[in-house]
Amino acid sequence: MAARRQKKAPYSLVKKSYRRLLSDFIHAKGTSLLLSWAITLFTGSTFIVIISIGLLFSYRSITNSTFFAVQKIQISGNVRLEQEDVLNLAHLKNGENSLAVNISDIEYKLLRSPWVENVSVKRQLPGNLAITIEERKPRYWMRQDNRIVYADEKGNPIDYVGTYKFASLPFLSVEAGTEYLLQRLPQLVAELDSSRLPVSSQKAAWIKLSLSGGITMFLESENIMLSIGVENWSSNVRHLVATIDDLKRRSEFANVRSIKAEDKNVWVNTGITSKPAS
């Protein structure tokens, strides 16, 4: 008897079975991956929470520890401000935890003082703080809002003049239209002081910036007024010094009340008459 031929399943049925098996495999694999990912995410989140809680408790423990208590606050660079002033401005005191101190907040509070130009605060663990201050330096008195204020070398107001650490300084007045000279004032005055004038500008009773006189200063100790034109400044200063030297050599300087040097010319006033210097 001839062998019977085995009937093959139709191609469409095989294809459908294969797709079903593949779909079931992918679904099972996807479910497994999703479950694995969810477990990993949960484990990681739990770990992070545990670590965060541990760090929080550690931080609280450290910031409350007496080992890091502030024992010494070193302050340097302060001249006008006393140590007590600095501590009050910064709201600092011994015994605080040095790690709990907000450095930026302290620097911000100190910079609010009109006398503080720059400040740096550093921790020196376990219990020290170092505060370095750069103060603004008063160079003149000026009038502002009907009150007298300290001003820096460029005429920028600092603070009102009071009895606390009182300092007598030259009074600076600025005529309208000469405000631009304030930026040059430190350089001009420095060059003037480096010359052979009989006294320093720092000992002047007052200094005035004007359109007609340039820079005028009254030297109370010599009872004399000096005026120097700003144009050709260096040349005017040399002529002024040479004239003073000549007047002293002839013993006439004591009688002089004002000297003006401008445009390479010098005028000398003895209080009676004004004449060009010879």
C-alpha positions in Angstrom: 0.0 0.0 0.0 1.4 3.3 -1.0 2.3 5.5 1.9 0.0 8.2 2.5 1.3 11.7 2.0 1.2 13.7 5.3 -0.9 16.8 4.8 1.0 20.0 5.6 -0.7 22.8 7.5 -1.7 25.7 5.3 0.9 28.5 5.2 -1.5 31.1 6.6 -2.1 29.0 9.7 1.7 28.6 10.3 2.2 32.3 9.9 -0.6 33.1 12.4 0.8 30.7 14.9 4.3 32.2 14.6 3.0 35.7 15.1 1.0 34.6 18.1 4.1 33.0 19.7 6.2 36.0 18.9 3.6 38.3 20.4 3.3 36.2 23.5 7.1 36.3 23.9 7.4 40.0 23.4 4.6 40.6 25.8 6.1 38.4 28.4 9.5 40.0 27.9 8.1 43.5 28.0 6.2 42.7 31.2 9.4 41.3 32.7 11.4 44.4 31.7 8.7 46.7 33.0 8.6 44.9 36.3 12.4 44.9 36.5 12.5 48.7 35.8 9.8 49.4 38.4 11.7 47.4 41.0 15.0 49.2 40.2 13.3 52.6 40.3 11.7 51.8 43.6 14.9 50.5 45.1 16.9 53.6 43.8 14.3 56.0 45.2 14.3 54.3 48.5 18.0 54.4 48.7 18.1 58.1 47.8 15.5 58.9 50.5 17.4 56.9 53.1 20.7 58.7 52.2 18.9 62.1 52.2 17.5 61.5 55.7 20.9 60.3 56.9 22.6 63.4 55.5 19.9 65.6 57.1 20.4 64.1 60.5 24.1 64.3 60.1 24.0 68.0 59.1 21.7 68.8 62.1 24.0 66.8 64.3 27.1 68.6 63.0 25.6 72.1 63.1 24.5 71.6 66.6 27.8 70.2 67.8 29.8 72.3 70.3 33.0 71.1 68.5 32.3 73.6 65.7 31.2 76.5 68.1 32.8 79.8 67.1 35.5 80.5 69.6 37.5 83.3 67.9 36.6 85.9 65.3 39.6 87.6 63.8 38.9 91.0 62.2 41.6 92.8 60.2 41.7 95.9 57.9 39.3 97.9 60.0 40.4 101.4 60.9 37.3 103.5 61.6 35.1 100.6 62.5 35.8 99.0 65.9 35.6 95.2 66.3 32.3 95.6 68.2 30.9 97.6 65.3 31.8 94.8 62.8 30.3 92.1 65.0 27.1 94.2 65.4 26.8 94.8 61.7 27.3 91.1 60.9 25.1 89.9 63.8 27.9 87.6 64.9 28.8 86.3 68.4 31.0 83.6 69.9 29.3 80.3 70.5 27.5 80.1 67.2 28.1 77.0 65.1 30.7 78.0 62.5 29.2 75.6 59.9 25.8 77.1 60.3 27.1 80.6 59.7 26.0 82.0 56.3 29.1 83.6 54.8 27.3 85.4 52.0 24.8 86.9 54.4 27.6 88.2 56.7 29.4 89.8 53.8 26.1 91.4 52.5 25.4 92.9 55.9 28.9 94.3 56.3 28.8 95.8 52.8 25.7 97.8 53.8 27.9 99.9 56.0 28.9 103.1 54.2 32.5 102.6 55.4 33.0 99.1 54.0 34.4 99.0 50.4 35.1 95.3 50.2 34.9 92.4 52.7 35.9 88.7 52.8 34.7 86.2 55.4 36.4 82.8 55.7 35.9 79.8 58.0 38.9 78.4 59.8 37.6 75.1 61.1 36.7 73.9 63.6 35.8 77.2 65.5 37.4 80.3 64.0 36.2 83.0 61.5 38.4 85.4 59.7 36.9 88.7 58.5 39.0 91.0 56.3 37.7 94.5 55.7 38.7 97.1 53.2 37.4 100.5 54.4 36.7 103.5 52.3 39.2 106.3 53.1 37.9 109.8 53.9 39.9 112.5 52.1 37.7 115.6 52.2 34.7 117.2 53.8 31.8 118.1 51.5 28.4 119.6 51.8 25.4 117.3 51.0 21.8 118.1 51.8 22.8 120.9 54.1 25.0 118.6 56.1 28.7 118.0 56.1 29.8 114.5 54.9 33.1 112.7 54.6 34.1 112.0 51.0 36.7 109.9 49.3 39.5 111.1 47.0 37.1 111.4 44.1 34.5 113.4 46.1 32.1 110.4 46.5 30.2 110.9 49.8 30.8 108.3 52.5 29.0 109.2 55.7 27.9 112.2 57.7 30.5 113.9 59.9 29.9 113.2 63.6 31.7 113.1 66.9 32.5 109.4 66.5 36.1 109.1 65.4 36.1 112.7 64.2 38.6 113.6 61.6 39.4 117.2 60.4 39.9 117.2 56.6 40.1 119.8 53.8 36.7 121.1 52.8 36.1 120.3 49.1 33.7 122.5 47.1 32.8 121.8 43.4 31.6 124.7 41.2 28.9 123.8 38.7 30.5 122.7 35.4 33.7 121.3 37.0 32.3 117.9 38.2 34.4 116.2 35.5 37.5 117.2 37.4 36.6 114.9 40.3 37.8 111.8 38.3 41.2 113.5 37.7 41.4 115.0 41.2 43.4 112.1 42.8 46.0 112.2 40.1 46.3 116.0 40.1 46.6 116.2 43.9 49.2 113.3 44.0 51.4 115.1 41.4 51.0 118.3 43.4 52.0 116.6 46.6 55.0 115.0 44.9 56.4 118.5 44.0 58.4 120.7 46.3 55.5 122.7 47.7 56.1 123.9 51.3 53.0 122.0 52.6 50.9 119.0 51.7 47.5 119.4 50.2 46.2 117.2 53.0 46.9 120.2 55.4 44.9 122.6 53.3 41.9 124.2 55.0 39.8 124.0 51.9 40.1 123.0 48.2 37.8 124.4 45.5 37.3 123.3 41.9 36.2 126.3 39.7 36.1 127.2 36.0 38.2 130.3 36.6 40.8 129.1 39.0 41.1 125.4 38.2 42.1 123.9 41.6 42.4 126.5 44.4 43.5 125.6 47.9 44.0 127.7 51.1 46.9 126.8 53.2 46.0 128.0 56.7 49.4 127.4 58.2 51.0 129.7 55.6 48.0 132.0 55.3 48.3 131.7 51.5 46.0 130.7 48.7 47.3 128.8 45.7 45.5 128.5 42.3 46.6 126.1 39.6 45.1 125.9 36.1 44.2 122.4 35.1 45.2 122.8 31.5 49.0 122.3 31.2 48.8 121.1 34.8 52.4 119.7 35.1 53.9 122.9 33.7 51.8 125.1 35.9 52.9 123.2 39.0 56.6 123.5 38.0 56.2 127.3 37.6 54.4 127.5 40.9 57.1 125.7 42.8 59.9 127.7 41.1 58.1 130.9 42.0 57.7 129.9 45.7 61.4 128.9 45.8 62.4 132.3 44.4 60.1 134.2 46.8 61.7 132.3 49.8 65.2 133.0 48.5 64.4 136.7 48.5 62.6 136.4 51.9 59.3 137.7 50.4 57.2 134.6 50.7 55.9 135.5 54.2 54.2 138.6 52.6 52.5 136.7 49.8 48.7 136.0 50.2 48.0 134.3 46.9 49.8 132.8 43.9 48.1 131.8 40.7 49.8 129.6 38.0 48.0 129.3 34.7 49.0 129.1 31.0 52.7 129.1 31.9 52.2 132.4 33.7 52.3 133.1 37.5 50.7 136.0 39.4 51.7 136.9 42.9 49.5 138.9 45.3 51.0 140.3 48.4 47.6 141.5 49.7 48.3 145.0 48.4 48.8 144.5 44.8 48.9 141.7 42.3 51.8 141.4 39.8 53.3 138.8 37.5 56.2 136.9 39.0 59.5 138.0 37.5 
